[in-house]
């Protein structure tokens, strides 16, 4: 009896938490779309430039930035 609960309850909670973790990881990878290609020659220090491909594809500004534009003026 782990944590003082029945095995069935423990396994249900473990399954739900594992499923939630995997779904969250999949969501993050679909949003940020990481570049998983490995170059033949690694870049020298200072040559590596990264960008968020998930943000590059958007045509509009994020809602948070639209609301904060009046503060810049």
PyMOL Python script that loads the backbone (N, CA, C, O; Angstrom):
from pymol import cmd

cmd.read_pdbstr("""\
ATOM      1  N   UNK A   1       0.828  -1.190   0.000  1.00  0.00           N
ATOM      2  CA  UNK A   1       0.000   0.000   0.000  1.00  0.00           C
ATOM      3  C   UNK A   1       0.878   1.260   0.000  1.00  0.00           C
ATOM      4  O   UNK A   1       1.196   1.788   1.066  1.00  0.00           O
ATOM      5  N   UNK A   2       1.258   1.732  -1.153  1.00  0.00           N
ATOM      6  CA  UNK A   2       2.043   2.963  -1.205  1.00  0.00           C
ATOM      7  C   UNK A   2       1.203   4.172  -0.801  1.00  0.00           C
ATOM      8  O   UNK A   2       0.059   4.316  -1.231  1.00  0.00           O
ATOM      9  N   UNK A   3       1.763   5.007   0.002  1.00  0.00           N
ATOM     10  CA  UNK A   3       1.141   6.261   0.447  1.00  0.00           C
ATOM     11  C   UNK A   3      -0.176   6.039   1.183  1.00  0.00           C
ATOM     12  O   UNK A   3      -0.975   6.969   1.295  1.00  0.00           O
ATOM     13  N   UNK A   4      -0.418   4.851   1.678  1.00  0.00           N
ATOM     14  CA  UNK A   4      -1.618   4.593   2.463  1.00  0.00           C
ATOM     15  C   UNK A   4      -2.902   4.497   1.659  1.00  0.00           C
ATOM     16  O   UNK A   4      -3.982   4.643   2.231  1.00  0.00           O
ATOM     17  N   UNK A   5      -2.829   4.256   0.353  1.00  0.00           N
ATOM     18  CA  UNK A   5      -4.032   4.098  -0.474  1.00  0.00           C
ATOM     19  C   UNK A   5      -4.009   2.710  -1.096  1.00  0.00           C
ATOM     20  O   UNK A   5      -2.982   2.031  -1.073  1.00  0.00           O
ATOM     21  N   UNK A   6      -5.131   2.292  -1.645  1.00  0.00           N
ATOM     22  CA  UNK A   6      -5.205   0.962  -2.253  1.00  0.00           C
ATOM     23  C   UNK A   6      -4.393   0.929  -3.550  1.00  0.00           C
ATOM     24  O   UNK A   6      -4.124   1.964  -4.161  1.00  0.00           O
ATOM     25  N   UNK A   7      -4.012  -0.279  -3.952  1.00  0.00           N
ATOM     26  CA  UNK A   7      -3.215  -0.423  -5.167  1.00  0.00           C
ATOM     27  C   UNK A   7      -3.985   0.063  -6.392  1.00  0.00           C
ATOM     28  O   UNK A   7      -3.391   0.668  -7.284  1.00  0.00           O
ATOM     29  N   UNK A   8      -5.279  -0.184  -6.455  1.00  0.00           N
ATOM     30  CA  UNK A   8      -6.049   0.252  -7.627  1.00  0.00           C
ATOM     31  C   UNK A   8      -6.064   1.776  -7.728  1.00  0.00           C
ATOM     32  O   UNK A   8      -5.902   2.328  -8.815  1.00  0.00           O
ATOM     33  N   UNK A   9      -6.257   2.448  -6.608  1.00  0.00           N
ATOM     34  CA  UNK A   9      -6.256   3.916  -6.613  1.00  0.00           C
ATOM     35  C   UNK A   9      -4.862   4.444  -6.955  1.00  0.00           C
ATOM     36  O   UNK A   9      -4.726   5.416  -7.698  1.00  0.00           O
ATOM     37  N   UNK A  10      -3.837   3.804  -6.412  1.00  0.00           N
ATOM     38  CA  UNK A  10      -2.463   4.220  -6.679  1.00  0.00           C
ATOM     39  C   UNK A  10      -2.137   4.078  -8.165  1.00  0.00           C
ATOM     40  O   UNK A  10      -1.547   4.980  -8.759  1.00  0.00           O
ATOM     41  N   UNK A  11      -2.519   2.950  -8.770  1.00  0.00           N
ATOM     42  CA  UNK A  11      -2.229   2.728 -10.184  1.00  0.00           C
ATOM     43  C   UNK A  11      -3.028   3.664 -11.083  1.00  0.00           C
ATOM     44  O   UNK A  11      -2.521   4.104 -12.116  1.00  0.00           O
ATOM     45  N   UNK A  12      -4.267   3.976 -10.710  1.00  0.00           N
ATOM     46  CA  UNK A  12      -5.057   4.939 -11.483  1.00  0.00           C
ATOM     47  C   UNK A  12      -4.415   6.318 -11.453  1.00  0.00           C
ATOM     48  O   UNK A  12      -4.308   6.978 -12.486  1.00  0.00           O
ATOM     49  N   UNK A  13      -3.993   6.749 -10.284  1.00  0.00           N
ATOM     50  CA  UNK A  13      -3.366   8.068 -10.162  1.00  0.00           C
ATOM     51  C   UNK A  13      -2.020   8.105 -10.886  1.00  0.00           C
ATOM     52  O   UNK A  13      -1.680   9.105 -11.518  1.00  0.00           O
ATOM     53  N   UNK A  14      -1.254   7.014 -10.793  1.00  0.00           N
ATOM     54  CA  UNK A  14       0.018   6.939 -11.494  1.00  0.00           C
ATOM     55  C   UNK A  14      -0.200   7.007 -13.004  1.00  0.00           C
ATOM     56  O   UNK A  14       0.516   7.723 -13.703  1.00  0.00           O
ATOM     57  N   UNK A  15      -1.181   6.268 -13.506  1.00  0.00           N
ATOM     58  CA  UNK A  15      -1.490   6.285 -14.938  1.00  0.00           C
ATOM     59  C   UNK A  15      -1.946   7.659 -15.406  1.00  0.00           C
ATOM     60  O   UNK A  15      -1.543   8.121 -16.474  1.00  0.00           O
ATOM     61  N   UNK A  16      -2.786   8.312 -14.609  1.00  0.00           N
ATOM     62  CA  UNK A  16      -3.270   9.643 -14.978  1.00  0.00           C
ATOM     63  C   UNK A  16      -2.135  10.660 -14.982  1.00  0.00           C
ATOM     64  O   UNK A  16      -2.074  11.516 -15.864  1.00  0.00           O
ATOM     65  N   UNK A  17      -1.239  10.574 -14.005  1.00  0.00           N
ATOM     66  CA  UNK A  17      -0.134  11.534 -13.960  1.00  0.00           C
ATOM     67  C   UNK A  17       0.862  11.277 -15.088  1.00  0.00           C
ATOM     68  O   UNK A  17       1.396  12.229 -15.657  1.00  0.00           O
ATOM     69  N   UNK A  18       1.123  10.016 -15.422  1.00  0.00           N
ATOM     70  CA  UNK A  18       2.032   9.703 -16.530  1.00  0.00           C
ATOM     71  C   UNK A  18       1.440  10.169 -17.855  1.00  0.00           C
ATOM     72  O   UNK A  18       2.149  10.743 -18.682  1.00  0.00           O
ATOM     73  N   UNK A  19       0.148   9.927 -18.062  1.00  0.00           N
ATOM     74  CA  UNK A  19      -0.516  10.375 -19.282  1.00  0.00           C
ATOM     75  C   UNK A  19      -0.485  11.893 -19.388  1.00  0.00           C
ATOM     76  O   UNK A  19      -0.255  12.432 -20.470  1.00  0.00           O
ATOM     77  N   UNK A  20      -0.711  12.580 -18.288  1.00  0.00           N
ATOM     78  CA  UNK A  20      -0.666  14.037 -18.276  1.00  0.00           C
ATOM     79  C   UNK A  20       0.732  14.551 -18.608  1.00  0.00           C
ATOM     80  O   UNK A  20       0.877  15.529 -19.341  1.00  0.00           O
ATOM     81  N   UNK A  21       1.753  13.900 -18.074  1.00  0.00           N
ATOM     82  CA  UNK A  21       3.131  14.307 -18.336  1.00  0.00           C
ATOM     83  C   UNK A  21       3.470  14.128 -19.816  1.00  0.00           C
ATOM     84  O   UNK A  21       4.053  15.023 -20.427  1.00  0.00           O
ATOM     85  N   UNK A  22       3.112  12.988 -20.396  1.00  0.00           N
ATOM     86  CA  UNK A  22       3.410  12.738 -21.804  1.00  0.00           C
ATOM     87  C   UNK A  22       2.624  13.680 -22.714  1.00  0.00           C
ATOM     88  O   UNK A  22       3.154  14.142 -23.725  1.00  0.00           O
ATOM     89  N   UNK A  23       1.378  13.969 -22.373  1.00  0.00           N
ATOM     90  CA  UNK A  23       0.576  14.896 -23.171  1.00  0.00           C
ATOM     91  C   UNK A  23       1.167  16.303 -23.109  1.00  0.00           C
ATOM     92  O   UNK A  23       1.194  17.005 -24.120  1.00  0.00           O
ATOM     93  N   UNK A  24       1.634  16.721 -21.945  1.00  0.00           N
ATOM     94  CA  UNK A  24       2.256  18.037 -21.818  1.00  0.00           C
ATOM     95  C   UNK A  24       3.544  18.135 -22.604  1.00  0.00           C
ATOM     96  O   UNK A  24       3.809  19.164 -23.226  1.00  0.00           O
ATOM     97  N   UNK A  25       4.352  17.086 -22.590  1.00  0.00           N
ATOM     98  CA  UNK A  25       5.597  17.086 -23.363  1.00  0.00           C
ATOM     99  C   UNK A  25       5.298  17.152 -24.853  1.00  0.00           C
ATOM    100  O   UNK A  25       5.984  17.860 -25.590  1.00  0.00           O
ATOM    101  N   UNK A  26       4.285  16.427 -25.304  1.00  0.00           N
ATOM    102  CA  UNK A  26       3.911  16.460 -26.717  1.00  0.00           C
ATOM    103  C   UNK A  26       3.407  17.847 -27.112  1.00  0.00           C
ATOM    104  O   UNK A  26       3.737  18.345 -28.188  1.00  0.00           O
ATOM    105  N   UNK A  27       2.621  18.461 -26.257  1.00  0.00           N
ATOM    106  CA  UNK A  27       2.107  19.801 -26.527  1.00  0.00           C
ATOM    107  C   UNK A  27       3.239  20.818 -26.648  1.00  0.00           C
ATOM    108  O   UNK A  27       3.230  21.646 -27.559  1.00  0.00           O
ATOM    109  N   UNK A  28       4.201  20.764 -25.748  1.00  0.00           N
ATOM    110  CA  UNK A  28       5.330  21.692 -25.787  1.00  0.00           C
ATOM    111  C   UNK A  28       6.150  21.479 -27.055  1.00  0.00           C
ATOM    112  O   UNK A  28       6.570  22.451 -27.683  1.00  0.00           O
ATOM    113  N   UNK A  29       6.387  20.219 -27.447  1.00  0.00           N
ATOM    114  CA  UNK A  29       7.170  19.963 -28.647  1.00  0.00           C
ATOM    115  C   UNK A  29       6.423  20.372 -29.909  1.00  0.00           C
ATOM    116  O   UNK A  29       7.049  20.789 -30.884  1.00  0.00           O
ATOM    117  N   UNK A  30       5.117  20.263 -29.910  1.00  0.00           N
ATOM    118  CA  UNK A  30       4.357  20.726 -31.081  1.00  0.00           C
ATOM    119  C   UNK A  30       4.327  22.250 -31.153  1.00  0.00           C
ATOM    120  O   UNK A  30       4.312  22.808 -32.250  1.00  0.00           O
ATOM    121  N   UNK A  31       4.318  22.932 -30.014  1.00  0.00           N
ATOM    122  CA  UNK A  31       4.273  24.396 -30.000  1.00  0.00           C
ATOM    123  C   UNK A  31       5.618  25.000 -30.400  1.00  0.00           C
ATOM    124  O   UNK A  31       5.666  25.889 -31.249  1.00  0.00           O
ATOM    125  N   UNK A  32       6.698  24.529 -29.803  1.00  0.00           N
ATOM    126  CA  UNK A  32       8.014  25.113 -30.057  1.00  0.00           C
ATOM    127  C   UNK A  32       8.736  24.478 -31.233  1.00  0.00           C
ATOM    128  O   UNK A  32       9.724  25.035 -31.711  1.00  0.00           O
ATOM    129  N   UNK A  33       8.278  23.338 -31.712  1.00  0.00           N
ATOM    130  CA  UNK A  33       8.868  22.629 -32.842  1.00  0.00           C
ATOM    131  C   UNK A  33      10.391  22.648 -32.803  1.00  0.00           C
ATOM    132  O   UNK A  33      11.005  23.382 -33.576  1.00  0.00           O
ATOM    133  N   UNK A  34      11.018  21.868 -31.932  1.00  0.00           N
ATOM    134  CA  UNK A  34      12.479  21.898 -31.821  1.00  0.00           C
ATOM    135  C   UNK A  34      13.149  21.348 -33.071  1.00  0.00           C
ATOM    136  O   UNK A  34      12.620  20.447 -33.722  1.00  0.00           O
ATOM    137  N   UNK A  35      14.313  21.894 -33.404  1.00  0.00           N
ATOM    138  CA  UNK A  35      15.097  21.435 -34.538  1.00  0.00           C
ATOM    139  C   UNK A  35      15.908  20.232 -34.075  1.00  0.00           C
ATOM    140  O   UNK A  35      16.867  20.384 -33.319  1.00  0.00           O
ATOM    141  N   UNK A  36      15.532  19.048 -34.520  1.00  0.00           N
ATOM    142  CA  UNK A  36      16.182  17.827 -34.069  1.00  0.00           C
ATOM    143  C   UNK A  36      17.262  17.349 -35.032  1.00  0.00           C
ATOM    144  O   UNK A  36      17.806  16.258 -34.858  1.00  0.00           O
ATOM    145  N   UNK A  37      17.578  18.156 -36.047  1.00  0.00           N
ATOM    146  CA  UNK A  37      18.636  17.761 -36.972  1.00  0.00           C
ATOM    147  C   UNK A  37      20.000  17.990 -36.325  1.00  0.00           C
ATOM    148  O   UNK A  37      20.189  18.945 -35.572  1.00  0.00           O
ATOM    149  N   UNK A  38      20.932  17.115 -36.624  1.00  0.00           N
ATOM    150  CA  UNK A  38      22.276  17.212 -36.067  1.00  0.00           C
ATOM    151  C   UNK A  38      23.222  17.607 -37.199  1.00  0.00           C
ATOM    152  O   UNK A  38      23.328  16.876 -38.184  1.00  0.00           O
ATOM    153  N   UNK A  39      23.910  18.743 -37.087  1.00  0.00           N
ATOM    154  CA  UNK A  39      24.819  19.152 -38.163  1.00  0.00           C
ATOM    155  C   UNK A  39      26.055  18.259 -38.214  1.00  0.00           C
ATOM    156  O   UNK A  39      26.446  17.667 -37.208  1.00  0.00           O
ATOM    157  N   UNK A  40      26.677  18.166 -39.416  1.00  0.00           N
ATOM    158  CA  UNK A  40      27.898  17.371 -39.564  1.00  0.00           C
ATOM    159  C   UNK A  40      29.033  17.958 -38.740  1.00  0.00           C
ATOM    160  O   UNK A  40      29.767  17.232 -38.070  1.00  0.00           O
ATOM    161  N   UNK A  41      29.169  19.279 -38.795  1.00  0.00           N
ATOM    162  CA  UNK A  41      30.227  19.966 -38.056  1.00  0.00           C
ATOM    163  C   UNK A  41      29.554  20.858 -37.022  1.00  0.00           C
ATOM    164  O   UNK A  41      28.740  21.705 -37.387  1.00  0.00           O
ATOM    165  N   UNK A  42      29.870  20.693 -35.752  1.00  0.00           N
ATOM    166  CA  UNK A  42      29.232  21.551 -34.746  1.00  0.00           C
ATOM    167  C   UNK A  42      29.650  23.007 -34.919  1.00  0.00           C
ATOM    168  O   UNK A  42      30.792  23.274 -35.292  1.00  0.00           O
ATOM    169  N   UNK A  43      28.754  23.948 -34.658  1.00  0.00           N
ATOM    170  CA  UNK A  43      29.100  25.364 -34.815  1.00  0.00           C
ATOM    171  C   UNK A  43      30.128  25.803 -33.783  1.00  0.00           C
ATOM    172  O   UNK A  43      30.209  25.260 -32.681  1.00  0.00           O
ATOM    173  N   UNK A  44      30.906  26.800 -34.176  1.00  0.00           N
ATOM    174  CA  UNK A  44      31.899  27.358 -33.256  1.00  0.00           C
ATOM    175  C   UNK A  44      31.176  28.194 -32.208  1.00  0.00           C
ATOM    176  O   UNK A  44      30.050  28.633 -32.441  1.00  0.00           O
ATOM    177  N   UNK A  45      31.800  28.419 -31.063  1.00  0.00           N
ATOM    178  CA  UNK A  45      31.156  29.243 -30.033  1.00  0.00           C
ATOM    179  C   UNK A  45      30.789  30.625 -30.578  1.00  0.00           C
ATOM    180  O   UNK A  45      31.624  31.301 -31.179  1.00  0.00           O
ATOM    181  N   UNK A  46      29.558  31.032 -30.369  1.00  0.00           N
ATOM    182  CA  UNK A  46      29.080  32.331 -30.825  1.00  0.00           C
ATOM    183  C   UNK A  46      28.406  32.298 -32.182  1.00  0.00           C
ATOM    184  O   UNK A  46      27.792  33.289 -32.576  1.00  0.00           O
ATOM    185  N   UNK A  47      28.497  31.186 -32.919  1.00  0.00           N
ATOM    186  CA  UNK A  47      27.890  31.094 -34.247  1.00  0.00           C
ATOM    187  C   UNK A  47      26.469  30.542 -34.217  1.00  0.00           C
ATOM    188  O   UNK A  47      25.732  30.686 -35.192  1.00  0.00           O
ATOM    189  N   UNK A  48      26.082  29.927 -33.136  1.00  0.00           N
ATOM    190  CA  UNK A  48      24.780  29.285 -33.062  1.00  0.00           C
ATOM    191  C   UNK A  48      23.690  30.327 -32.827  1.00  0.00           C
ATOM    192  O   UNK A  48      23.715  31.045 -31.828  1.00  0.00           O
ATOM    193  N   UNK A  49      22.742  30.405 -33.746  1.00  0.00           N
ATOM    194  CA  UNK A  49      21.607  31.322 -33.618  1.00  0.00           C
ATOM    195  C   UNK A  49      20.341  30.479 -33.578  1.00  0.00           C
ATOM    196  O   UNK A  49      20.082  29.694 -34.490  1.00  0.00           O
ATOM    197  N   UNK A  50      19.566  30.638 -32.541  1.00  0.00           N
ATOM    198  CA  UNK A  50      18.330  29.877 -32.408  1.00  0.00           C
ATOM    199  C   UNK A  50      17.141  30.810 -32.554  1.00  0.00           C
ATOM    200  O   UNK A  50      17.238  32.013 -32.311  1.00  0.00           O
ATOM    201  N   UNK A  51      16.028  30.235 -32.952  1.00  0.00           N
ATOM    202  CA  UNK A  51      14.792  31.003 -33.063  1.00  0.00           C
ATOM    203  C   UNK A  51      13.630  30.082 -32.723  1.00  0.00           C
ATOM    204  O   UNK A  51      13.719  28.863 -32.874  1.00  0.00           O
ATOM    205  N   UNK A  52      12.568  30.668 -32.273  1.00  0.00           N
ATOM    206  CA  UNK A  52      11.376  29.901 -31.938  1.00  0.00           C
ATOM    207  C   UNK A  52      10.539  29.747 -33.197  1.00  0.00           C
ATOM    208  O   UNK A  52       9.888  30.696 -33.635  1.00  0.00           O
ATOM    209  N   UNK A  53      10.554  28.547 -33.783  1.00  0.00           N
ATOM    210  CA  UNK A  53       9.820  28.323 -35.016  1.00  0.00           C
ATOM    211  C   UNK A  53       8.318  28.422 -34.801  1.00  0.00           C
ATOM    212  O   UNK A  53       7.585  28.780 -35.722  1.00  0.00           O
ATOM    213  N   UNK A  54       7.855  28.113 -33.607  1.00  0.00           N
ATOM    214  CA  UNK A  54       6.429  28.223 -33.319  1.00  0.00           C
ATOM    215  C   UNK A  54       5.952  29.661 -33.347  1.00  0.00           C
ATOM    216  O   UNK A  54       4.816  29.933 -33.735  1.00  0.00           O
ATOM    217  N   UNK A  55       6.813  30.585 -32.937  1.00  0.00           N
ATOM    218  CA  UNK A  55       6.448  31.996 -32.950  1.00  0.00           C
ATOM    219  C   UNK A  55       6.677  32.617 -34.320  1.00  0.00           C
ATOM    220  O   UNK A  55       6.023  33.601 -34.668  1.00  0.00           O
ATOM    221  N   UNK A  56       7.597  32.056 -35.105  1.00  0.00           N
ATOM    222  CA  UNK A  56       7.908  32.603 -36.418  1.00  0.00           C
ATOM    223  C   UNK A  56       6.721  32.451 -37.371  1.00  0.00           C
ATOM    224  O   UNK A  56       6.500  33.307 -38.228  1.00  0.00           O
ATOM    225  N   UNK A  57       5.967  31.379 -37.228  1.00  0.00           N
ATOM    226  CA  UNK A  57       4.856  31.115 -38.126  1.00  0.00           C
ATOM    227  C   UNK A  57       3.626  31.958 -37.859  1.00  0.00           C
ATOM    228  O   UNK A  57       2.712  31.986 -38.683  1.00  0.00           O
ATOM    229  N   UNK A  58       3.578  32.644 -36.732  1.00  0.00           N
ATOM    230  CA  UNK A  58       2.403  33.456 -36.405  1.00  0.00           C
ATOM    231  C   UNK A  58       2.400  34.744 -37.216  1.00  0.00           C
ATOM    232  O   UNK A  58       3.445  35.354 -37.445  1.00  0.00           O
ATOM    233  N   UNK A  59       1.223  35.141 -37.641  1.00  0.00           N
ATOM    234  CA  UNK A  59       1.098  36.392 -38.379  1.00  0.00           C
ATOM    235  C   UNK A  59       0.735  37.552 -37.463  1.00  0.00           C
ATOM    236  O   UNK A  59       1.077  38.699 -37.749  1.00  0.00           O
ATOM    237  N   UNK A  60       0.054  37.265 -36.376  1.00  0.00           N
ATOM    238  CA  UNK A  60      -0.367  38.335 -35.478  1.00  0.00           C
ATOM    239  C   UNK A  60       0.478  38.322 -34.220  1.00  0.00           C
ATOM    240  O   UNK A  60       1.145  37.334 -33.912  1.00  0.00           O
ATOM    241  N   UNK A  61       0.441  39.429 -33.499  1.00  0.00           N
ATOM    242  CA  UNK A  61       1.175  39.526 -32.245  1.00  0.00           C
ATOM    243  C   UNK A  61       0.432  38.755 -31.162  1.00  0.00           C
ATOM    244  O   UNK A  61      -0.792  38.638 -31.213  1.00  0.00           O
ATOM    245  N   UNK A  62       1.159  38.232 -30.187  1.00  0.00           N
ATOM    246  CA  UNK A  62       0.474  37.585 -29.064  1.00  0.00           C
ATOM    247  C   UNK A  62      -0.443  38.574 -28.351  1.00  0.00           C
ATOM    248  O   UNK A  62      -0.175  39.775 -28.328  1.00  0.00           O
ATOM    249  N   UNK A  63      -1.515  38.066 -27.775  1.00  0.00           N
ATOM    250  CA  UNK A  63      -2.500  38.931 -27.128  1.00  0.00           C
ATOM    251  C   UNK A  63      -1.886  39.760 -26.010  1.00  0.00           C
ATOM    252  O   UNK A  63      -2.287  40.904 -25.799  1.00  0.00           O
ATOM    253  N   UNK A  64      -0.931  39.207 -25.302  1.00  0.00           N
ATOM    254  CA  UNK A  64      -0.314  39.922 -24.198  1.00  0.00           C
ATOM    255  C   UNK A  64       0.422  41.163 -24.716  1.00  0.00           C
ATOM    256  O   UNK A  64       0.369  42.221 -24.090  1.00  0.00           O
ATOM    257  N   UNK A  65       1.108  41.034 -25.856  1.00  0.00           N
ATOM    258  CA  UNK A  65       1.869  42.155 -26.397  1.00  0.00           C
ATOM    259  C   UNK A  65       0.940  43.244 -26.933  1.00  0.00           C
ATOM    260  O   UNK A  65       1.258  44.429 -26.835  1.00  0.00           O
ATOM    261  N   UNK A  66      -0.200  42.855 -27.497  1.00  0.00           N
ATOM    262  CA  UNK A  66      -1.151  43.842 -28.003  1.00  0.00           C
ATOM    263  C   UNK A  66      -1.677  44.688 -26.853  1.00  0.00           C
ATOM    264  O   UNK A  66      -1.848  45.898 -26.999  1.00  0.00           O
ATOM    265  N   UNK A  67      -1.933  44.062 -25.713  1.00  0.00           N
ATOM    266  CA  UNK A  67      -2.457  44.784 -24.559  1.00  0.00           C
ATOM    267  C   UNK A  67      -1.436  45.688 -23.905  1.00  0.00           C
ATOM    268  O   UNK A  67      -1.808  46.653 -23.238  1.00  0.00           O
ATOM    269  N   UNK A  68      -0.145  45.398 -24.080  1.00  0.00           N
ATOM    270  CA  UNK A  68       0.902  46.174 -23.419  1.00  0.00           C
ATOM    271  C   UNK A  68       1.492  47.278 -24.290  1.00  0.00           C
ATOM    272  O   UNK A  68       2.350  48.026 -23.823  1.00  0.00           O
ATOM    273  N   UNK A  69       1.054  47.400 -25.550  1.00  0.00           N
ATOM    274  CA  UNK A  69       1.635  48.411 -26.436  1.00  0.00           C
ATOM    275  C   UNK A  69       1.390  49.832 -25.945  1.00  0.00           C
ATOM    276  O   UNK A  69       2.221  50.712 -26.172  1.00  0.00           O
ATOM    277  N   UNK A  70       0.277  50.070 -25.283  1.00  0.00           N
ATOM    278  CA  UNK A  70      -0.014  51.422 -24.820  1.00  0.00           C
ATOM    279  C   UNK A  70       0.939  51.846 -23.705  1.00  0.00           C
ATOM    280  O   UNK A  70       1.094  53.042 -23.460  1.00  0.00           O
ATOM    281  N   UNK A  71       1.577  50.901 -23.026  1.00  0.00           N
ATOM    282  CA  UNK A  71       2.521  51.241 -21.961  1.00  0.00           C
ATOM    283  C   UNK A  71       3.839  51.774 -22.510  1.00  0.00           C
ATOM    284  O   UNK A  71       4.537  52.520 -21.824  1.00  0.00           O
ATOM    285  N   UNK A  72       4.187  51.399 -23.735  1.00  0.00           N
ATOM    286  CA  UNK A  72       5.443  51.853 -24.331  1.00  0.00           C
ATOM    287  C   UNK A  72       5.382  53.330 -24.707  1.00  0.00           C
ATOM    288  O   UNK A  72       6.412  54.003 -24.736  1.00  0.00           O
ATOM    289  N   UNK A  73       4.203  53.832 -24.990  1.00  0.00           N
ATOM    290  CA  UNK A  73       4.068  55.210 -25.484  1.00  0.00           C
ATOM    291  C   UNK A  73       4.088  56.223 -24.389  1.00  0.00           C
ATOM    292  O   UNK A  73       3.984  57.421 -24.654  1.00  0.00           O
TER     293      UNK A  73
END
""", "prot")
cmd.dss("prot")
cmd.show_as("cartoon", "prot")
cmd.util.cbc("prot")
cmd.orient("prot")
